Amino acid sequence: MSVDAPSGSPLHERLGARTLALIDVPSVSRDEGAILESIRSSLPPGFEVLDDHDAVLLATPAVRRVGRPFVLLAGHVDTVPIARNVPGRLDTDAAVGRGAADMKGALAVMLELANELADDPGSYDVGVLFFGREELPFTESALGPLFDRCVAATTPDLAIVMEPTANTIEVGCLGNLNATITVTGQAAHSARPWHGENAIHRAIAALAPLAELPVRDVTVEGLTFREVVSVTTISGGVASNVVPDRVEAGVNYRYRPGLSPEEAESRLRELLAPSGVEVRVNGNAPPGPVSVSNVLVSRLRAAGDLDLGPKQAWTPVAEFALAGVDAINFGPGDPQYAHRDDERVELGSLARCHTVLRTFLGLGAAGDRDEQEGSTT
């Protein structure tokens, strides 16, 4: 089992400084060039860049060893828009700023490990993948094109997607279907509504079954995922004295691993069929399978005595699955801080993530490097 570095250690300081430096490079989705350049310049000798196109940076050991499993550490570099939280700051025990939890703290861990792997390759061949446009709709993904153009990206024995999980392993992920519901009527004067048909009233009736739909718990490989349908936006009407003739509502359906995108779309249409409304699917990201049988997942779990649970969200593990790669979610950020104006990641959580991965990758005790550095001063 791994032994965590003590608070205030050189490891805490390095990871905090790396995280802050990454926070201070703005990287809102579609504007990731500067941070990818910064990361590229931080990669140590011994890593070969295999792909450096279209908001992606993939690097692997220049020399691969026969018979060694290939583990890929993957993290997205983009963030949601800045909200007066860049540049960041270091508190006593945390790095604070846009992307701290989701997921520049994880990127800092990846870079720290890459530098250590350059000196000690450990038990596995380890690659690092940094990519953009994760915070955008699935159709704008940078990963899909990468898998199409770079065969090496589809060959890992396990991809560790370093999404914020508070240092637990979260397997699988929910599918994410977004649709627009259009309800039409006939305009009329609100003093004589019987001359028209009120689209808002129709919409209330059509959407009520969705609002009343209970959360559906589904067990997959012993883990419980929660299927939910939510009305997320609604708009309609032109004036207070006009019976509205059109309403549009956004609907989001999060569905379990094992259900195909086509099956999910069919279910949503069935739910709305009695109302006769128009349903237009805007995006449908598939769920990620539950990869609990991969022996490397068991080894990672044992490296830190980690809890294992379901991912109640969508993440790129689904895209890795489409490329034939087993993937899990594991990262230092706490999901409760993701996208908040006071976004933060604890330095202890960064160190914990680093120590667990270092142990898993066969790099020895987390304190070895600090002791070596201390012996030369």
C-alpha positions as CSV (number, residue, x, y, z in Angstrom):
1,M,0.0,0.0,0.0
2,S,1.2,3.5,-0.7
3,V,2.4,5.9,2.0
4,D,1.2,9.5,1.6
5,A,3.6,12.4,1.7
6,P,3.3,14.6,4.8
7,S,1.7,18.0,4.7
8,G,4.1,20.7,3.7
9,S,6.5,18.3,2.0
10,P,8.5,19.2,-1.1
11,L,6.0,17.1,-3.0
12,H,3.1,19.3,-1.9
13,E,5.1,22.4,-2.8
14,R,6.0,21.1,-6.3
15,L,2.5,20.0,-7.1
16,G,1.0,23.2,-5.8
17,A,3.4,25.3,-7.9
18,R,2.7,23.2,-11.0
19,T,-1.0,23.5,-10.6
20,L,-0.9,27.2,-10.1
21,A,1.3,27.7,-13.2
22,L,-1.3,25.7,-15.2
23,I,-4.2,27.7,-13.8
24,D,-2.5,30.9,-14.8
25,V,-2.5,29.9,-18.4
26,P,-6.1,30.5,-19.5
27,S,-7.4,27.6,-21.6
28,V,-11.1,28.0,-22.1
29,S,-12.4,25.4,-24.6
30,R,-11.3,26.1,-28.2
31,D,-8.4,28.2,-26.9
32,E,-6.0,25.5,-25.7
33,G,-2.9,26.4,-27.7
34,A,-1.0,28.2,-25.0
35,I,-1.4,25.6,-22.3
36,L,-0.5,22.8,-24.7
37,E,2.6,24.6,-25.6
38,S,3.5,25.1,-21.9
39,I,2.9,21.4,-21.3
40,R,5.0,20.4,-24.3
41,S,7.9,22.4,-23.0
42,S,7.6,20.7,-19.6
43,L,7.8,17.1,-21.0
44,P,11.2,15.6,-20.1
45,P,13.6,13.9,-22.5
46,G,12.8,10.3,-23.0
47,F,9.2,10.9,-24.1
48,E,8.4,10.9,-27.8
49,V,5.5,13.1,-29.1
50,L,3.4,10.9,-31.3
51,D,0.6,13.3,-32.0
52,D,0.5,17.1,-31.7
53,H,-2.5,18.2,-33.7
54,D,-6.0,19.6,-33.3
55,A,-5.8,20.4,-29.5
56,V,-4.1,17.1,-28.6
57,L,-0.7,16.2,-27.3
58,L,0.2,12.5,-27.0
59,A,3.6,11.3,-25.8
60,T,4.9,7.9,-24.9
61,P,8.3,6.5,-23.9
62,A,10.8,6.8,-26.8
63,V,11.8,3.2,-26.1
64,R,9.0,0.7,-25.5
65,R,9.8,-2.6,-23.6
66,V,8.6,-5.9,-24.9
67,G,5.9,-7.5,-22.9
68,R,5.2,-4.5,-20.6
69,P,1.6,-3.4,-20.2
70,F,0.9,0.1,-21.7
71,V,-0.8,2.5,-19.3
72,L,-2.1,5.9,-20.5
73,L,-2.7,8.8,-18.2
74,A,-5.2,11.2,-19.9
75,G,-6.4,14.6,-18.9
76,H,-8.2,17.5,-20.6
77,V,-6.6,20.9,-20.6
78,D,-9.6,23.0,-21.3
79,T,-11.9,24.7,-18.8
80,V,-15.3,26.4,-18.7
81,P,-15.2,30.2,-19.1
82,I,-13.2,32.2,-16.5
83,A,-15.1,34.0,-13.8
84,R,-12.6,36.3,-12.1
85,N,-10.6,33.3,-11.0
86,V,-7.5,33.6,-13.2
87,P,-4.8,34.1,-12.2
88,G,-5.1,31.6,-9.4
89,R,-3.6,31.6,-5.9
90,L,-2.1,29.2,-3.4
91,D,-3.9,29.0,0.0
92,T,-2.2,27.2,2.9
93,D,-3.5,23.9,1.8
94,A,-5.0,24.3,-1.7
95,A,-4.5,25.7,-5.2
96,V,-7.5,28.0,-6.1
97,G,-8.6,29.1,-9.5
98,R,-10.4,28.1,-12.7
99,G,-9.6,24.5,-13.6
100,A,-8.0,23.7,-10.2
101,A,-10.3,20.7,-9.6
102,D,-11.4,20.1,-13.2
103,M,-8.6,19.3,-14.0
104,K,-5.3,21.3,-13.8
105,G,-4.4,19.7,-10.5
106,A,-4.5,16.3,-12.3
107,L,-2.4,17.7,-15.2
108,A,0.2,18.7,-12.6
109,V,0.2,15.2,-11.2
110,M,0.7,13.8,-14.8
111,L,3.7,16.1,-15.4
112,E,5.3,15.3,-12.1
113,L,5.0,11.6,-12.8
114,A,6.3,12.1,-16.4
115,N,9.5,13.7,-15.0
116,E,9.9,10.8,-12.5
117,L,9.3,8.2,-15.2
118,A,12.1,9.7,-17.3
119,D,14.5,8.6,-14.6
120,D,12.8,5.4,-13.6
121,P,10.4,3.7,-16.2
122,G,8.7,1.6,-13.5
123,S,6.7,-1.5,-14.1
124,Y,4.7,-0.4,-17.1
125,D,5.2,1.6,-20.3
126,V,3.4,4.9,-19.5
127,G,2.1,7.5,-21.9
128,V,0.5,10.8,-21.3
129,L,-2.3,12.3,-23.3
130,F,-3.4,16.0,-22.9
131,F,-6.4,17.0,-24.9
132,G,-8.8,19.9,-25.4
133,R,-12.5,20.5,-26.1
134,E,-13.7,18.1,-23.4
135,E,-16.1,20.8,-21.9
136,L,-17.9,21.1,-25.2
137,P,-20.5,18.8,-26.8
138,F,-19.4,15.3,-27.7
139,T,-19.7,16.1,-31.4
140,E,-16.7,18.6,-31.0
141,S,-14.5,16.1,-29.2
142,A,-10.7,16.1,-29.9
143,L,-10.4,12.5,-29.0
144,G,-12.5,10.9,-31.7
145,P,-10.3,12.4,-34.5
146,L,-7.2,11.4,-32.5
147,F,-8.2,7.7,-32.4
148,D,-8.9,7.8,-36.2
149,R,-5.5,9.2,-37.1
150,C,-3.2,7.7,-34.5
151,V,-3.2,4.0,-34.0
152,A,-1.0,4.2,-30.9
153,A,-3.7,6.0,-29.0
154,T,-5.9,2.9,-29.3
155,T,-3.4,0.5,-27.9
156,P,-3.3,1.1,-24.1
157,D,-4.1,-1.8,-21.8
158,L,-5.7,0.7,-19.5
159,A,-6.4,4.5,-19.8
160,I,-6.7,6.4,-16.5
161,V,-8.9,9.4,-17.3
162,M,-8.0,11.8,-14.5
163,E,-11.4,13.4,-14.0
164,P,-12.2,14.8,-10.6
165,T,-13.1,11.8,-8.4
166,A,-11.6,12.9,-5.0
167,N,-9.1,10.0,-5.4
168,T,-11.6,7.2,-5.7
169,I,-11.9,5.0,-8.8
170,E,-15.2,5.6,-10.6
171,V,-15.9,3.2,-13.4
172,G,-18.2,3.5,-16.4
173,C,-20.1,6.6,-17.1
174,L,-23.7,7.7,-18.0
175,G,-24.8,8.4,-21.5
176,N,-25.8,12.0,-22.1
177,L,-28.7,12.7,-24.5
178,N,-29.8,16.3,-25.2
179,A,-33.0,17.0,-27.1
180,T,-35.2,20.0,-28.0
181,I,-38.9,19.5,-27.5
182,T,-41.1,21.8,-29.7
183,V,-44.7,22.3,-28.9
184,T,-46.9,24.3,-31.3
185,G,-50.3,25.9,-31.0
186,Q,-52.2,28.8,-32.6
187,A,-51.8,32.5,-31.6
188,A,-54.8,34.4,-30.4
189,H,-55.7,37.4,-28.2
190,S,-55.5,36.5,-24.6
191,A,-58.9,37.9,-24.0
192,R,-60.3,35.4,-26.4
193,P,-58.1,32.4,-26.0
194,W,-60.7,30.0,-27.4
195,H,-59.8,31.3,-30.9
196,G,-56.3,29.8,-30.6
197,E,-54.4,27.0,-28.9
198,N,-52.1,27.8,-26.1
199,A,-48.7,26.2,-26.7
200,I,-47.6,26.8,-23.2
201,H,-50.6,24.9,-21.8
202,R,-49.8,22.1,-24.2
203,A,-46.2,22.1,-23.1
204,I,-47.2,21.8,-19.4
205,A,-49.2,18.7,-20.2
206,A,-46.5,17.2,-22.4
207,L,-43.6,17.8,-20.0
208,A,-45.5,16.9,-16.8
209,P,-44.8,13.1,-17.2
210,L,-41.1,13.9,-17.4
211,A,-41.2,16.0,-14.3
212,E,-43.0,13.2,-12.4
213,L,-40.7,10.5,-13.7
214,P,-38.9,8.9,-10.7
215,V,-35.1,8.4,-10.6
216,R,-34.4,4.9,-11.9
217,D,-31.7,2.9,-10.2
218,V,-30.0,0.4,-12.4
219,T,-27.3,-2.0,-11.2
220,V,-24.4,-2.8,-13.6
221,E,-21.6,-5.1,-12.5
222,G,-22.7,-4.6,-8.9
223,L,-22.7,-0.8,-9.1
224,T,-25.8,1.4,-9.0
225,F,-26.2,4.0,-11.7
226,R,-29.1,6.5,-11.6
227,E,-31.0,7.2,-14.8
228,V,-32.6,10.7,-14.8
229,V,-34.6,12.8,-17.2
230,S,-34.7,16.6,-16.6
231,V,-36.3,19.5,-18.4
232,T,-33.4,22.0,-18.4
233,T,-34.6,25.0,-20.4
234,I,-37.9,26.4,-21.7
235,S,-38.9,29.4,-23.7
236,G,-42.0,30.6,-25.4
237,G,-44.5,33.5,-25.8
238,V,-44.2,36.9,-27.3
239,A,-46.4,39.2,-25.1
240,S,-48.6,39.2,-22.1
241,N,-51.7,39.6,-24.2
242,V,-51.0,37.0,-26.8
243,V,-51.8,33.3,-26.5
244,P,-48.4,31.7,-27.5
245,D,-48.2,29.5,-30.6
246,R,-44.8,28.0,-29.9
247,V,-42.7,26.7,-27.0
248,E,-39.3,25.0,-27.0
249,A,-37.9,23.1,-24.1
250,G,-34.5,21.4,-23.6
251,V,-34.5,17.9,-22.1
252,N,-31.5,16.1,-20.8
253,Y,-31.5,12.3,-20.3
254,R,-28.7,10.6,-18.4
255,Y,-28.8,6.8,-19.1
256,R,-27.0,3.7,-17.8
257,P,-24.0,1.9,-19.2
258,G,-25.2,-0.9,-21.5
259,L,-28.1,1.1,-23.0
260,S,-27.2,2.1,-26.6
261,P,-27.7,5.7,-27.8
262,E,-30.4,4.4,-30.2
263,E,-32.2,2.7,-27.3
264,A,-32.0,5.8,-25.2
265,E,-33.4,8.0,-28.0
266,S,-36.2,5.5,-28.5
267,R,-37.1,5.6,-24.8
268,L,-37.3,9.4,-24.7
269,R,-39.5,9.5,-27.8
270,E,-41.8,6.8,-26.2
271,L,-42.1,9.0,-23.1
272,L,-43.2,12.0,-25.1
273,A,-45.2,10.1,-27.8
274,P,-48.7,10.5,-26.2
275,S,-48.3,14.3,-26.3
276,G,-47.6,14.4,-30.0
277,V,-44.8,17.0,-29.7
278,E,-41.7,17.3,-32.0
279,V,-38.5,15.8,-30.6
280,R,-35.1,16.8,-32.1
281,V,-32.0,15.2,-30.7
282,N,-29.1,17.6,-30.6
283,G,-26.5,15.4,-29.1
284,N,-26.2,11.8,-27.8
285,A,-22.9,10.8,-26.1
286,P,-22.8,7.1,-25.4
287,P,-22.3,5.7,-21.9
288,G,-19.0,4.1,-20.9
289,P,-18.8,0.4,-20.0
290,V,-17.9,-0.7,-16.5
291,S,-14.3,-2.0,-16.7
292,V,-13.9,-3.8,-13.5
293,S,-12.5,-7.1,-14.8
294,N,-9.3,-5.5,-16.1
295,V,-6.4,-6.8,-13.8
296,L,-4.8,-3.3,-14.0
297,V,-7.8,-1.8,-12.3
298,S,-7.5,-4.2,-9.4
299,R,-3.8,-3.3,-9.1
300,L,-4.5,0.4,-9.1
301,R,-7.2,-0.1,-6.4
302,A,-4.8,-2.1,-4.3
303,A,-2.0,0.5,-4.7
304,G,-4.0,2.9,-2.5
305,D,-6.7,0.8,-0.9
306,L,-9.1,2.8,-3.1
307,D,-12.9,2.9,-3.0
308,L,-14.6,1.9,-6.2
309,G,-17.9,3.3,-7.4
310,P,-20.0,4.3,-10.5
311,K,-19.5,7.5,-12.4
312,Q,-22.7,9.4,-12.2
313,A,-21.9,11.7,-15.1
314,W,-20.5,11.5,-18.7
315,T,-16.7,11.4,-19.2
316,P,-14.2,10.5,-22.0
317,V,-14.0,6.9,-20.7
318,A,-16.9,6.4,-23.2
319,E,-14.7,7.6,-26.1
320,F,-11.9,5.3,-25.1
321,A,-14.4,2.4,-25.1
322,L,-15.5,3.3,-28.6
323,A,-11.8,3.0,-29.6
324,G,-11.6,-0.4,-27.9
325,V,-9.6,0.8,-24.8
326,D,-10.5,-0.1,-21.2
327,A,-10.7,3.1,-19.2
328,I,-11.6,4.3,-15.7
329,N,-11.9,7.6,-13.9
330,F,-9.4,8.5,-11.2
331,G,-8.2,12.0,-10.2
332,P,-7.4,14.3,-7.3
333,G,-10.0,17.0,-7.8
334,D,-13.2,17.0,-5.8
335,P,-16.3,17.1,-8.1
336,Q,-18.1,19.4,-5.7
337,Y,-15.6,22.2,-6.7
338,A,-15.7,21.7,-10.4
339,H,-16.8,24.8,-12.4
340,R,-17.4,26.8,-9.3
341,D,-16.1,30.4,-9.0
342,D,-14.1,29.3,-5.9
343,E,-12.8,26.2,-7.7
344,R,-9.9,24.6,-5.7
345,V,-7.9,21.4,-5.2
346,E,-6.3,20.4,-2.0
347,L,-2.5,19.9,-2.0
348,G,-3.0,16.8,0.1
349,S,-5.3,15.4,-2.5
350,L,-2.7,16.1,-5.3
351,A,0.0,14.3,-3.2
352,R,-2.3,11.4,-2.5
353,C,-3.1,10.9,-6.2
354,H,0.5,11.2,-7.1
355,T,1.6,8.7,-4.4
356,V,-1.1,6.1,-5.4
357,L,-0.2,6.3,-9.1
358,R,3.6,6.2,-8.3
359,T,3.0,3.0,-6.3
360,F,0.8,1.5,-9.0
361,L,3.3,2.3,-11.7
362,G,6.1,0.6,-9.7
363,L,8.1,3.8,-8.9
364,G,8.7,2.9,-5.3
365,A,8.0,5.0,-2.2
366,A,6.6,8.5,-2.8
367,G,9.2,10.0,-0.5
368,D,12.3,8.6,-2.3
369,R,12.7,11.6,-4.6
370,D,12.3,14.1,-1.7
371,E,14.8,12.3,0.4
372,Q,17.3,12.3,-2.5
373,E,16.8,16.0,-3.1
374,G,17.2,16.7,0.6
375,S,20.5,14.7,0.8
376,T,22.1,17.1,-1.7
377,T,21.3,20.3,0.1
